[in-house]
Amino acid sequence: MGMDNVRVYAGGWLNKETNKYVLDASVIIDNKADALYIANAGKQDAIFDLGEFNEIKTSEGIEELKQSGSYDIDKSNVRQSDNVKLVEGFEGARMASEGGTN
């Protein structure tokens, strides 16, 4: 699954540790493992499983993949690379909107 055709939505969630709502960019990923790789690459705290309607802490989900033997280092590396490209794209858009160059 490439990240080229992924739609980004505005999403919100309650941070139970700070008791504050957070507005964040959200994507819907059909595969739990892919969602965890993407979350891990983006240093996200957790993902939300819409099918089970529960939060999965990223570190716990990655550990579960490793324990089950289904962790795929190659897919994880691809998501890291995708994340770098995404951040560069956001930075370029920000610079352009502020009249600068990247």
Secondary structure by P-SEA (a helix, b strand, c coil): cccccbbbbbbbbbcccccbbbbbbbbbbccaaaaaaaaaaacccccccccccccccaaaaaaaaaaaccccaaaaaaaaaaaaaaaaaaaaaaaaaacccc
